[in-house]
Structure formats: structure tokens, C-alpha cells
Amino acid sequence: MRSDMDISRSASLQPLADIAARLGLTPNQWRLYGSHKAKVSLSAIPEQTDRPRGKLVVVTAVTPTPFGEGKTVTTIGVTQGLQHLGQKVCACIRQPSLGPVFGVKGGAAGGGFSQVVPMEDLNLHMTGDIHAVTSAHNLAAAAIDARLHHETRMGERFERQTGLKRLNIDPERILWRRVVDHNDRALRQIQVGLGQGNGPEHENGFDITAASELMAILALCRDLKDMRKRIGQVLLALDVDGKPVSAEDLGVAGAMTAIMRDAIEPTLMQTLSGAPCLVHAGPFANIAHGNSSIIADRIALAHADFVVTEGGFGSDMGFEKFCNIKCRQSGERPAAAVLVVTLRALKANSGLGDEASSQEKLAAGFANLAWHISNVQGYGIPAVVAINHFAEDAQQELLWLKEQALAAGAFGCEISDAFSLGAEGAAALAAVVLKATAQQSEFKQLYSADDSFGAKLMTLAERYGAAGVLMSPEADADLAELTRLGLDKLPLCMAKTPLSISHDPALKGAPRGFELPVRRLRVSAGAGFITVLTGNVMTMPGLGPKPGYLAIDIDDDGQIVGLA
Amino acid sequence: MRSDMDISRSASLQPLADIAARLGLTPNQWRLYGSHKAKVSLSAIPEQTDRPRGKLVVVTAVTPTPFGEGKTVTTIGVTQGLQHLGQKVCACIRQPSLGPVFGVKGGAAGGGFSQVVPMEDLNLHMTGDIHAVTSAHNLAAAAIDARLHHETRMGERFERQTGLKRLNIDPERILWRRVVDHNDRALRQIQVGLGQGNGPEHENGFDITAASELMAILALCRDLKDMRKRIGQVLLALDVDGKPVSAEDLGVAGAMTAIMRDAIEPTLMQTLSGAPCLVHAGPFANIAHGNSSIIADRIALAHADFVVTEGGFGSDMGFEKFCNIKCRQSGERPAAAVLVVTLRALKANSGLGDEASSQEKLAAGFANLAWHISNVQGYGIPAVVAINHFAEDAQQELLWLKEQALAAGAFGCEISDAFSLGAEGAAALAAVVLKATAQQSEFKQLYSADDSFGAKLMTLAERYGAAGVLMSPEADADLAELTRLGLDKLPLCMAKTPLSISHDPALKGAPRGFELPVRRLRVSAGAGFITVLTGNVMTMPGLGPKPGYLAIDIDDDGQIVGLA
């Protein structure tokens, strides 16, 4: 079988000017960044237009397994399938983080004949947006420690000599960690400011950039002014009296915005079939809100008739946040969801061991799909199940699954050969998606912004199947603090394992009756949500014992090899 | 007076295609990155050509002061001046680090009417090369700690389960620190791997990216294969038996190279007069080798008749390393040096206080210029002194200085109005540079590669004016280690204060008879030099009490303000 990289490299790419024209962009609305990428200006979002806005389709999945279910393959597949059916369509996906690229899977550009190309451009720096987020984030961290250092060192002289107001940051209550776009376990918890003249010493740590609040802001803001305002609101620390210290207070919000100014423009690339794809922002869906940007969606919806986007991981993760966080902020109403499933994933989700037959595993694992269908429907939109087809799949299992999915309430169910056949392999799926989007969206969020923190949390927990919620003393204290700061009414961004609908990766299928533990709360005042850390969710992954980077190199022609 | 940013923003930029054509590049040799930047392919370096190679002019300066002497202004000034005289010329400069941009001076694109534009593109991410260096560097750091973690955790099982050979890295002898492109004092010395399951715990720290060996490799390599090989040679750690562990041993060199693949291409921009400028790599000259890339020089020398580049800080710093490290590796022979001086800098270099008259200070400070003239001449090339003119300069002091400079052996001396008048203000200076380059270069390095470490060090120390060298016990141990590893014969990269010809910023003018202390040695096996840390040189700057970022913001039009 040809590798994704082989297929990507042997593809004859279309001039990006053709791709931009296909999306309906005028030449002054985009600028090339290298041969096959372009930054799209926010001027591509019209203030007023007679054109009906496109329909938004969100791709989600059953509970993921280590095998990969092919969600991005299906997102690109549906895009290419709709294009094949003569529709004007645009995909909107996230920029991959280098952490997973070098850690595990080697690439996140889709695969087979449903890819965004060139895949190495997408998987490595693209146009530098993630680096900009990292840089802006770490400038704030450096600024906090520098201010602390000088106020401590200069004492009473500080205000007189600098003309700046003392902030009196409490070194034990710095809320802003640092970020790096790698899987770096050793940086999870560190002690900084050691050594003569480098203090005050205090505990700190690094998250992966995908977990940065600035990444969430990039994905959620409407325009540059909104981004500037949100960055100013970011809560960096508390002072010795417990009062909040924001990026605005520290005077660093303008510089942070300047660093991210170009990052606000989505990057236009193409699928293997020449469909436009806007790539923008990259929050993870387990430790962050897991969706590409509102700005990219707005550009795409203004120009295309169909916009296909995806939320990370299962429908309990990225899709939930798509509905309750992203659409709440953007005001968009998705027309339909595509729910990706594989036979292999359902069997793995059964929790059954080798003693069970393939059919037994599939039947048991189906409960997981049924939960996800019902979850999607709970948001008032039709769920189209896409069975991502693998060569080894048994025909009768595929037929059984299709029947069961429809019986469980799916609007439609189609087998997708997007990976092996590209656009044609996803045409049947795309036709059902077309039909699903023809009806009026009755989209609704799961909870109201006015609900209390406890009510919001309980609504989500019950949806997962939990019998109750167990707040740790630290989480209770965090909530008291948030309430004191007037920030307790924000929507929730659940940080939990993607490997179960619950908080516990060992609970397979559609678990019920468990107690959802809440370890800590973190507020993202600029992004506009409260992150709820359940179980032992890591905001910084680690490299495994045999990491993906081992395979990656350049060949004699200077081409990158080993990315997938 | 108009700000640099105002001048930059109101400039009518020429299409980059015109700039590329002016340099003689064919359209397949460059790719746009945004409207006003282009990556230039290494295919622009011809294997063979009938065309005579251009002449290389290196710009250096007297001992710098906090006021700024205008070295980049003069580099761009001479470039624009040569263009004004009808010459085919290209400037080659470094990419500015974000550390100083947000820390101190707000920009490093030249100034006034001798700038590289757009200045905010140059000063912020440009085409992302520095971010790529940061990312590649930190991938290696994460890889070291992950390997250490898994070998420790898995014990005997490691080799069996991964198929990889144990490296047995000694956590106390990890030589690879981490990097960030900010001034972040609190990260100078840190403890990593704290907390359950994140260890082994050990001391580490961050340098600024400009000090990364990968930045030096980017600046010194000849092509992608050479870069790949050098990255493989980078010494990351010692194992428990004291044997070296390289990036190749860790299997991470290929991935690091992949991250830096696009960074190897210099970025083409333009000066305010429309002269081509290649911007590439950004090692500092105090803690690293302080020069832009060999690749950029090679591209420029292949196409232009004159190439104007600069070494960081005074001629004891970047210029020395230009000659003894960069030219040793590239084989290039500079035709002339331009030595930038200001009246203000010489007075500050006098070490005299307010009790002395202006003329007394100038006379005393002149010893500094005399040293730099003689230093340049010691390399066998003519020194053209450029007096960077400020409005407040007294005419008679300017004339006195010009006379003295010629008497001290300068090939020529001209007053430069490059800042206020652009190309015309530097035309007289450029004419003298033209004359200086007309003679045959008798360029020679200061020491031979075969000299022992001690002999090389003594040669440099004597040139500074030192009576001797004092190696710390740690430095002696470092040297013994380097000798054991067979790496003691590499050229030296002196890490010292730029604020004195000596190691001590308090020693002004042209100090003599001091003892040069050597604190530690660090080897850069891939870059090919030994860094000699003198005094208390910091490889990570800190933000001051009133840092530059306070002024930086975006305005209502989304333009960046406050950069200079």
C-alpha cells in the first residue's frame, strides 16, 4: 500500500490561485506563503452580502482507539465527495501540533486519497501560527517573572524609577504556565528562578501549546480587535491581596497581539481533489476546546455552500465543545453532523477480550455508537454515520452495523471509501450529508449560559452517563475563587480522557452510573470558558519509549520522509 | 523626527519580483512568503559559473554603547550607497531575535532612511526560521529526557520492548539545555522532571535561541546535507561511562533537520532604496558567533558584485568570529571592513565622567577606535571608518576624528548620513569602500586550526590586550574532557561582554595588562567550535524593569506600533 506521504508527494497540485478562485476569493484577499499555502485576509469576511451563507457540517466520531478512526480522512472525504457532486465546498480543519507529529502518529493531514497537501507543510510549521502562539504565551510568562524580579529587587524604588504601578504578584499564585509545542514530560512540573539573581524562585511548568489559552483565543475570536481585547483579559496571576492580574495590567497584551497578528489569518491549502481547505488554530479536544477557528468558518461560510469542519476525538469531546463553546460564541448553527465509526473501533470499545467472537465484540461495542448517535441528536441535528471502510472489514459486519445505526436513529449511514478511493469513495456519504442538511437545523446547546457552574457540570456529567460529580477540595476552592472573581458563569471546557465517554479510559462502551471526579478548575477569562480537569488529565503529553521522530528524516533529494 | 516605523510604513515598496530580478534570481529560485518576503532556494548557488564572484565587505564597529552605533544602519547605508553608485549589490544580515525586540530596543532593521522593510516583518517572525531552530532544539531536549525516563522506568525491558539500544544517559551530564526566543531570566536555571512519573529530576535551563548550536549550524552549513550531518554530530550528553551521546545516537537528528528544512533558505527582503537584502540566521555575537549565514553570502556573492554583511557588536566580537570561524568554514575572503563609530560612542568609551570636556573624552575614547582599526588591519584587510553622523555632532570634532582615524591607519574615513539621507547620505562612504575593495585582499586568520587550544586562546587574549589567561578549575576540567573526546582542536567562539575589548565592561577604551578569566568551556561539535565563557556572560538575557514590550501594540488599522 502506498504511504500517505507517497500519495501526497506524487499528487499534481493545482496552483493556489485556482483554489482561491474556486472558493470565490479575490486576489487581494490572499497572499502566498511558499508555493502551496496562502494566508487569507479577514477582509474575505463580507460585512453584508446577498449570498446565502453556507451550511455547516461538523464531523465527529465514536470513542477513539489507538488505531485511529479516520476522522480527518472523513472530513476531507466528505469535502471531496460534495465537490464531486458539484457542490461549492470548503473544509475547515485545525493545524496539527508537532507534539503528536513527532510523538505518535507522524501526521494529521488525513490520509490515503483524502488528504490535505502538501502533507509535510501542514504537519510541520505551515505558516507559523502555532509558533506565534507559543511565542506570545511565553512572552507573558517572561514578563510576569521579570516584573516579580524587579519589584522584589527594587522594592520601594520600583514605582519611582519606572513610573509603573507595582503589581505585587504573588509568586505562589501565578496562574500562567509556559508552553512548548512538543511532548515534553520533564517540563510538566519544574522549579524556575533558581540561581543567584534569577529569582524569585517558584514552581511552574509547561503545557503543550495546543492547551494554551491563546490558542483558544485564536480559535474563538472574531477579528483582530476582539483578539486584542481577549488577550488583555487573560488572567495571569493573583497579587498578594488575591486581586487578579491580567495581561492588560502587565502591559504585555499589545505585544502579545502583535506577535499573533499574522496568525489570525487562516491558511488556505488544497485537498488531493483540489477542494479548498482552510487550516487554522489547533486546540486539542481533551485538554482544550478542540475545534478550528471561528474566523476560518466565517470566511468559508461566506464563500462556500457547504463547510465541513471537525471536532477532535469523540462526540463527547470536540463535538460537545463545538456546540457548547464554539457555536455559542460564533452564533453559527450546524446543519448536520457526520459520525465516523470503524468496525475495529467498535470492537475495541466493547471492552471484551480475545475470548469473545468478532460479532460479540461488535454487538457489545455498538452501545458506544448508539450513545454518540443519541448525543448528536440531543443537540437537535441529524447524525449521518460514516463507516470508514478498511480492506479487512467483513461485508456482513458492515451491513449489520449499517442496519443497527439506522435503527438507533441515525439519519443515514454509508460506508466510506474516502481513504482508498478519494472523492468517488465518499460520494454516497456526501449524498446523504446533502440530504441531511436540506432540512431546517433545530440546533440547540445543552445548557444555558445562565445556568450555575454546578448545573452546567451536572448537565454534562449526566450526558456522559455519570450518576454524580465528585469535586476535590482543590476544585471547590477553585470554584470559590472563580465566584469571588465573578468568572463562575462561563461555559465549561471539560478536560478528560478521550478514550472513554467517562473520565476513566478503562470504562468502555457507554458506561453509566460512575462518579465524575473533578480535580481542578482553571479559568480562561480571555477565551471565555472554565477548564474542568477531571481524573489525571495531562496538559502536557510525553514521548513514548519508541517515538515517531525516529522514522523522520530528509532523503537525498531534501524531501522529508517518515511523516506517515 | 519621524520614527523608523513611520518611515518604513510610508515607504512605497517595490514588488519582490523586481528585487529578485535585480539580484539576478530566476523565478524558480524564490517563492513568496507573504507580500514582501521570499524564501530563496539553494539552487540559486550555481555549481559553476563564468561570472566573477562578488566582493565581500564586512561591517563592524567600535566597542558598542547603550546608545547604539548604527551598525545595521551603516550596513544598509553602504548597500544603498553602492547601489546609488550603480553597483549591483546585496546586503546580508541576521534575523533579529525577539528577545531584544521586546526587551530593549524595539527593532533591528536598521533605521531612518537606511532600513530593511517592512521592518515589522523583519523584527517579528519573518519567515519563521528562528521558531524552527527553537523547535528543533527543544525536540532534542524532550527526546533526551524521554529516553532517560523510559530507560529508567523500563530497566532491562527497554531494549527488548523497543528494539533500541540503551543509551544510559547520565542525568547529571546532560549538555543540551533548552531554548526560547525571549529574554527570560527565570529560566536560566531550573529543575526539571519534578512530580510523580515525570523524572528523572535534574537541573537544566534555557538559553536564548540565538545561542543555540542549531542557530550556529544554520549560519555555518553549506547545504541541507551538511546541515543534516552537523545536526547528527551535536553532542547532547554523556553516558554513565562518560561516552558522548550525539543527536545521531538518539535518532533525533533526522527529525530536527526536517523541522529546519525550510529555515535553510535565506529570506529576501528589500532596503528602502529597493536594494536586495538576504536575511538569514541570528546568532548573537557575545554568546555565539554573531554572523549571518554562509549560505546567504554564497547566494549573494554568486549574483551581486558587492555583498555587504555585518558581524555583531565590536570588531573584537562578531568581526573576529567572522574571520576566525565563519570565513574559516566558508573559505571566503573579505575584501574590506567598514568600521562604524560615533562621536558619542567614543566619548562613552573614554571612561571619563562629566568633569572631563567633550574634547578630552573624545581624545581619550579615540584609543578604542585605534584599537579596532589595528585589529581589522591585523586580518590583512583595509579598514574604512564610517562616522555615523548625528544632528548634535560638532563639526570640528567630526573633522578631528576623521584626521585621527586616517593617521591611525584607516584606509579611509567618511561621515555617513545614511540614517537621515538614505542612499545619498552614504554615497561618499560607498565610494571609499569601492576604492578599498579594488585592491587584492590579503585576508588571513588570526590563528591556525592546528594550534592547540591554549595557543588559540592566548592569541585571542593577547589581541584583546590581556597579559594572561586565568582558567577556572571547571574550565580546566572542561578542557580535559574535550581533549578526551578529541574535540579540543576546534576554533574558539569567545563568549564575553561586548561592552569592553576585555572581559570586563568596566574596562573602557583599549585596556591592557588585564587577566582574561575563563569560566567554562562548551563544545559545539556540529557547529564546529568551542565556546569559551569568560567572566559572567549570560546565555539568557533578562527583561529590564521597563521593557520594550510596554510600547508595542496594534492600532485601529491592525498595524503594529511601538517597534522602534
Boltz contact constraints between the chains, C-beta under 6 A:
constraints:
  - contact:
      token1: [A, 31]
      token2: [B, 34]
      max_distance: 6.0
  - contact:
      token1: [A, 31]
      token2: [B, 35]
      max_distance: 6.0
  - contact:
      token1: [A, 32]
      token2: [B, 32]
      max_distance: 6.0
  - contact:
      token1: [A, 33]
      token2: [B, 33]
      max_distance: 6.0
  - contact:
      token1: [A, 34]
      token2: [B, 31]
      max_distance: 6.0
  - contact:
      token1: [A, 35]
      token2: [B, 31]
      max_distance: 6.0
  - contact:
      token1: [A, 102]
      token2: [B, 139]
      max_distance: 6.0
  - contact:
      token1: [A, 102]
      token2: [B, 255]
      max_distance: 6.0
  - contact:
      token1: [A, 125]
      token2: [B, 128]
      max_distance: 6.0
  - contact:
      token1: [A, 128]
      token2: [B, 125]
      max_distance: 6.0
  - contact:
      token1: [A, 128]
      token2: [B, 128]
      max_distance: 6.0
  - contact:
      token1: [A, 131]
      token2: [B, 131]
      max_distance: 6.0
  - contact:
      token1: [A, 138]
      token2: [B, 180]
      max_distance: 6.0
  - contact:
      token1: [A, 138]
      token2: [B, 182]
      max_distance: 6.0
  - contact:
      token1: [A, 139]
      token2: [B, 102]
      max_distance: 6.0
  - contact:
      token1: [A, 139]
      token2: [B, 182]
      max_distance: 6.0
  - contact:
      token1: [A, 142]
      token2: [B, 182]
      max_distance: 6.0
  - contact:
      token1: [A, 142]
      token2: [B, 184]
      max_distance: 6.0
  - contact:
      token1: [A, 145]
      token2: [B, 186]
      max_distance: 6.0
  - contact:
      token1: [A, 146]
      token2: [B, 543]
      max_distance: 6.0
  - contact:
      token1: [A, 150]
      token2: [B, 545]
      max_distance: 6.0
  - contact:
      token1: [A, 162]
      token2: [B, 545]
      max_distance: 6.0
  - contact:
      token1: [A, 162]
      token2: [B, 546]
      max_distance: 6.0
  - contact:
      token1: [A, 180]
      token2: [B, 138]
      max_distance: 6.0
  - contact:
      token1: [A, 182]
      token2: [B, 138]
      max_distance: 6.0
  - contact:
      token1: [A, 182]
      token2: [B, 139]
      max_distance: 6.0
  - contact:
      token1: [A, 182]
      token2: [B, 142]
      max_distance: 6.0
  - contact:
      token1: [A, 184]
      token2: [B, 142]
      max_distance: 6.0
  - contact:
      token1: [A, 185]
      token2: [B, 198]
      max_distance: 6.0
  - contact:
      token1: [A, 186]
      token2: [B, 145]
      max_distance: 6.0
  - contact:
      token1: [A, 186]
      token2: [B, 192]
      max_distance: 6.0
  - contact:
      token1: [A, 186]
      token2: [B, 193]
      max_distance: 6.0
  - contact:
      token1: [A, 188]
      token2: [B, 198]
      max_distance: 6.0
  - contact:
      token1: [A, 189]
      token2: [B, 194]
      max_distance: 6.0
  - contact:
      token1: [A, 189]
      token2: [B, 195]
      max_distance: 6.0
  - contact:
      token1: [A, 189]
      token2: [B, 198]
      max_distance: 6.0
  - contact:
      token1: [A, 190]
      token2: [B, 190]
      max_distance: 6.0
  - contact:
      token1: [A, 190]
      token2: [B, 192]
      max_distance: 6.0
  - contact:
      token1: [A, 191]
      token2: [B, 191]
      max_distance: 6.0
  - contact:
      token1: [A, 192]
      token2: [B, 186]
      max_distance: 6.0
  - contact:
      token1: [A, 192]
      token2: [B, 190]
      max_distance: 6.0
  - contact:
      token1: [A, 193]
      token2: [B, 186]
      max_distance: 6.0
  - contact:
      token1: [A, 194]
      token2: [B, 189]
      max_distance: 6.0
  - contact:
      token1: [A, 195]
      token2: [B, 189]
      max_distance: 6.0
  - contact:
      token1: [A, 198]
      token2: [B, 185]
      max_distance: 6.0
  - contact:
      token1: [A, 198]
      token2: [B, 188]
      max_distance: 6.0
  - contact:
      token1: [A, 198]
      token2: [B, 189]
      max_distance: 6.0
  - contact:
      token1: [A, 224]
      token2: [B, 558]
      max_distance: 6.0
  - contact:
      token1: [A, 251]
      token2: [B, 550]
      max_distance: 6.0
  - contact:
      token1: [A, 252]
      token2: [B, 549]
      max_distance: 6.0
  - contact:
      token1: [A, 254]
      token2: [B, 552]
      max_distance: 6.0
  - contact:
      token1: [A, 254]
      token2: [B, 553]
      max_distance: 6.0
  - contact:
      token1: [A, 255]
      token2: [B, 102]
      max_distance: 6.0
  - contact:
      token1: [A, 255]
      token2: [B, 549]
      max_distance: 6.0
  - contact:
      token1: [A, 255]
      token2: [B, 552]
      max_distance: 6.0
  - contact:
      token1: [A, 257]
      token2: [B, 554]
      max_distance: 6.0
  - contact:
      token1: [A, 258]
      token2: [B, 552]
      max_distance: 6.0
  - contact:
      token1: [A, 258]
      token2: [B, 554]
      max_distance: 6.0
  - contact:
      token1: [A, 258]
      token2: [B, 560]
      max_distance: 6.0
  - contact:
      token1: [A, 543]
      token2: [B, 142]
      max_distance: 6.0
  - contact:
      token1: [A, 543]
      token2: [B, 146]
      max_distance: 6.0
  - contact:
      token1: [A, 545]
      token2: [B, 150]
      max_distance: 6.0
  - contact:
      token1: [A, 545]
      token2: [B, 162]
      max_distance: 6.0
  - contact:
      token1: [A, 546]
      token2: [B, 162]
      max_distance: 6.0
  - contact:
      token1: [A, 549]
      token2: [B, 252]
      max_distance: 6.0
  - contact:
      token1: [A, 549]
      token2: [B, 255]
      max_distance: 6.0
  - contact:
      token1: [A, 550]
      token2: [B, 251]
      max_distance: 6.0
  - contact:
      token1: [A, 552]
      token2: [B, 254]
      max_distance: 6.0
  - contact:
      token1: [A, 552]
      token2: [B, 255]
      max_distance: 6.0
  - contact:
      token1: [A, 552]
      token2: [B, 258]
      max_distance: 6.0
  - contact:
      token1: [A, 553]
      token2: [B, 254]
      max_distance: 6.0
  - contact:
      token1: [A, 554]
      token2: [B, 257]
      max_distance: 6.0
  - contact:
      token1: [A, 554]
      token2: [B, 258]
      max_distance: 6.0
  - contact:
      token1: [A, 558]
      token2: [B, 224]
      max_distance: 6.0
  - contact:
      token1: [A, 560]
      token2: [B, 258]
      max_distance: 6.0
